[in-house]
Amino acid sequence: MQIIQPHYHGIARTAQDYERMAMSGVVAVCEPAFWPGFERRYPETFIDYFRQISEFEPTRAAGYGIRHFCWVAVNPKEADDPDLSRAVLQHMPEFFQKPNVLGVGETGLHKSTRNECDIMEAQVQMAIDYDQLLLIHTPHLDDKLHGTKRILEILAGMPVDPAKVWIDHVEEHTIEAVRDRGYWFGFTLYPITKCSPRRAVDMIEKYGSERLLVNSSADWGPSDPFLLQECILEFRRRGHTTQEALEIFHNNPARYLGQNPKFDIKPIQIVEA
């Protein structure tokens, strides 16, 4: 079956991952702006990074028949420096004109500081002003519940279209608050932190899959892009059909991302034998 990987940090991976993904049915990946593991000090460093994911990385993916799309943003782990962040934000609209840039992401919160909240709000407003899709990162571990509540408070005070907002890294204790407000929500699969394939399928069976995006967020830490395929296998092992799997792992991201006309991969309908 065909698969869309909606959250994938390609610059942290080798070309071998593209080859293996292509052989396992991945037709497109989307690369949100990411934290490199250290705090960048200059706006120009961000600008060159945006060029890398919007200009060079698509050529690597294309070598294996995979479409590559991306997002631009100041990641929440670097948003506590407001002067640097606002200098970067001045340049972000330039990238909305590129043929593979889908929106603002990933913004959100890390420690939920005042500066982080202010920069997140500025990026949400930019997405509104430029009619861009919006990808929001929820904090890890102990701060996830508090940070998610704060994110929802910020969004509630702004004229966002919930259909264009994807709130990622939700878990059992945050999913209902996000889902019930009409936002898209994401499960992020990791071998150590966040969510395992089995937990993801448990949540799908309990909460449903409407407006759900499942991703493996492969990066430079302990991670594995093929947890997405393991999740599909676990889903099918429990007796769910190929069409049901296609709806979640291809058609849902095609519908959400397709709100930006640059993403022209359409949902697929198959007929079960």
C-alpha positions in Angstrom: 0.0 0.0 0.0 1.0 3.6 -0.4 2.1 5.6 2.6 2.7 9.3 3.4 5.2 10.0 6.1 3.9 13.4 7.4 6.7 14.2 9.9 10.2 13.2 8.9 13.5 15.0 9.6 15.4 13.9 6.4 18.5 15.9 6.9 19.3 13.9 10.0 19.0 10.6 8.1 21.0 8.8 5.4 19.9 8.2 1.8 19.5 4.5 2.7 16.4 5.5 4.6 14.9 7.0 1.5 15.7 3.8 -0.4 14.1 1.6 2.2 11.0 3.8 2.5 10.6 3.8 -1.3 10.7 0.0 -1.2 8.1 -0.1 1.5 5.5 2.1 -0.2 6.3 5.6 1.0 5.4 8.1 -1.7 5.9 11.4 0.1 7.6 12.8 3.3 7.1 16.2 5.0 9.9 17.8 6.9 9.1 20.3 9.6 11.7 22.8 10.8 13.7 21.1 13.6 16.0 21.7 16.6 19.6 20.6 15.6 20.6 19.6 19.1 22.1 23.0 20.0 20.8 26.6 20.0 21.6 28.5 16.8 23.0 32.0 17.3 22.3 33.8 14.1 19.3 34.3 11.9 21.3 33.4 8.8 21.9 30.0 10.2 18.1 29.4 10.2 17.8 30.8 6.7 20.4 28.5 5.3 18.7 25.6 7.1 15.4 26.5 5.5 17.1 26.5 2.1 18.5 23.1 2.8 15.2 21.5 3.5 13.3 23.4 0.8 16.0 23.2 -2.0 18.5 20.3 -1.4 16.5 17.7 0.5 13.8 17.3 -2.2 16.6 16.3 -4.7 17.7 13.5 -2.3 14.2 12.2 -1.9 13.5 12.5 -5.7 16.4 10.1 -6.4 14.2 7.4 -4.8 10.9 8.4 -6.3 9.7 10.1 -3.1 8.1 13.6 -3.0 9.5 15.9 -0.4 7.7 18.7 1.2 8.7 20.9 4.2 7.7 23.6 6.7 9.5 26.6 8.1 9.4 27.8 11.7 11.4 28.6 14.8 11.2 25.4 16.8 10.0 25.9 20.4 13.3 24.7 21.8 14.9 27.8 20.3 12.0 30.2 20.8 13.1 31.5 24.2 15.4 34.1 22.5 12.8 36.6 21.2 15.2 38.9 19.4 16.7 36.0 17.4 13.3 34.4 16.8 11.7 37.6 15.5 14.6 38.2 13.1 14.1 34.7 11.7 10.3 35.3 11.4 10.9 38.3 9.2 12.4 36.0 6.5 9.9 33.1 6.8 7.3 34.5 4.3 9.9 34.4 1.6 9.8 30.6 1.8 6.0 30.3 1.5 6.5 31.0 -2.2 8.6 27.8 -2.7 6.9 24.9 -4.5 7.3 22.4 -1.6 6.8 24.6 1.5 3.4 23.8 3.1 3.2 26.1 6.1 4.5 27.1 9.5 5.9 24.3 11.6 6.8 23.1 13.9 6.0 25.8 16.3 4.6 25.2 19.8 6.0 25.0 23.3 8.9 23.3 25.0 9.0 24.7 28.6 6.0 27.0 28.1 7.9 30.1 29.0 6.5 33.6 28.3 8.9 34.0 25.4 8.0 30.7 23.9 4.3 31.6 24.1 4.9 35.0 22.5 6.8 33.5 19.6 4.3 30.7 19.1 1.5 33.3 19.0 3.5 35.3 16.4 3.9 32.2 14.2 0.3 31.3 14.5 -0.6 34.8 13.4 1.8 34.5 10.5 0.1 31.3 9.4 -3.3 33.1 9.6 -2.0 36.2 7.7 -0.5 34.1 4.9 -3.2 31.4 4.9 -0.7 28.6 5.7 -1.1 25.3 7.3 0.1 25.1 10.9 2.0 22.3 12.7 2.3 22.6 16.5 4.7 20.7 18.7 3.5 19.7 22.2 6.1 19.4 24.9 7.7 16.1 25.9 7.3 14.1 29.1 6.2 15.9 32.3 5.2 19.2 30.7 3.0 17.7 28.0 -0.3 18.1 29.7 0.4 21.7 31.0 2.0 22.7 27.7 -0.9 21.3 25.6 -3.4 23.2 27.8 -1.4 26.4 27.2 -1.3 25.8 23.5 -5.0 25.3 23.4 -5.5 28.5 25.3 -3.3 30.5 22.9 -5.2 29.0 19.9 -8.6 29.7 21.5 -7.8 33.5 21.6 -6.9 33.6 17.9 -9.0 33.4 14.7 -7.5 30.1 13.5 -9.3 27.6 11.3 -9.1 24.3 13.3 -9.1 22.3 10.0 -5.7 23.8 9.1 -4.1 23.1 12.5 -2.2 19.9 13.3 -1.2 19.4 16.9 1.4 16.7 17.1 2.8 14.3 19.7 -0.5 13.8 21.5 -0.9 10.9 23.9 -3.7 9.3 26.0 -3.9 12.2 28.4 -4.1 15.0 25.8 -5.8 13.5 22.8 -9.4 14.3 23.8 -8.8 17.9 24.5 -7.2 18.4 21.1 -9.6 16.2 19.1 -12.7 17.7 20.7 -11.8 21.2 19.5 -11.7 20.1 15.9 -7.9 20.2 15.4 -6.0 17.5 13.5 -3.8 15.5 15.9 -0.7 13.3 15.6 0.8 10.2 17.1 4.6 10.3 17.0 6.3 6.8 17.1 9.6 6.5 18.8 11.5 3.4 20.0 12.1 4.9 23.5 10.1 8.1 24.1 6.6 9.2 22.9 4.5 6.4 21.5 5.0 2.8 20.4 3.2 1.3 17.5 1.1 -0.9 19.8 0.0 2.2 21.9 -0.8 4.0 18.7 -3.1 1.3 17.5 -4.7 1.0 21.0 -5.5 4.7 20.8 -6.8 4.4 17.2 -9.2 1.7 18.4 -10.3 3.7 21.4 -10.6 7.2 20.0 -11.0 6.7 16.2 -8.9 7.9 13.3 -10.8 11.0 12.1 -8.3 13.9 11.6 -5.4 11.6 12.8 -1.9 11.8 11.4 0.6 9.0 12.4 4.3 9.7 11.9 7.6 8.3 13.1 9.5 11.7 13.3 12.9 10.1 12.5 15.7 12.4 13.6 19.3 12.4 14.9 18.4 10.8 18.2 17.2 7.2 18.9 14.6 6.9 16.3 13.4 4.7 13.4 11.4 5.8 10.4 10.1 2.3 9.9 8.1 2.3 13.1 5.4 3.7 10.8 5.4 0.5 8.8 5.5 -1.5 12.1 2.4 0.4 13.2 0.6 -0.5 9.9 1.6 -4.1 10.4 0.2 -4.0 14.0 -3.0 -2.4 12.7 -3.5 -5.1 10.0 -2.5 -7.9 12.5 -5.6 -6.9 14.6 -7.9 -7.6 11.7 -8.3 -4.1 10.2 -8.6 -4.0 6.4 -6.2 -2.6 3.9 -8.7 0.2 3.1 -8.8 1.2 6.7 -5.0 1.3 6.9 -4.9 3.3 3.7 -7.4 5.8 5.1 -5.1 6.5 8.1 -1.6 6.2 6.7 -2.2 7.7 3.3 -5.6 9.4 2.9 -5.6 11.3 6.1 -2.3 13.1 5.5 -3.4 13.6 1.8 -6.6 15.3 3.0 -4.9 17.5 5.6 -1.8 18.5 3.6 -3.9 18.8 0.5 -5.5 21.9 1.9 -2.4 23.5 0.5 -2.6 23.2 -3.3 1.1 22.5 -3.5 0.4 19.1 -2.0 -1.3 17.4 -5.0 -1.3 13.8 -3.8 -4.9 12.7 -3.6 -6.7 10.2 -1.4 -6.9 6.6 -2.8 -10.0 4.4 -2.8 -9.4 0.6 -3.2 -11.8 -2.2 -3.5 -11.2 -5.1 -1.2 -11.3 -8.6 -2.8 
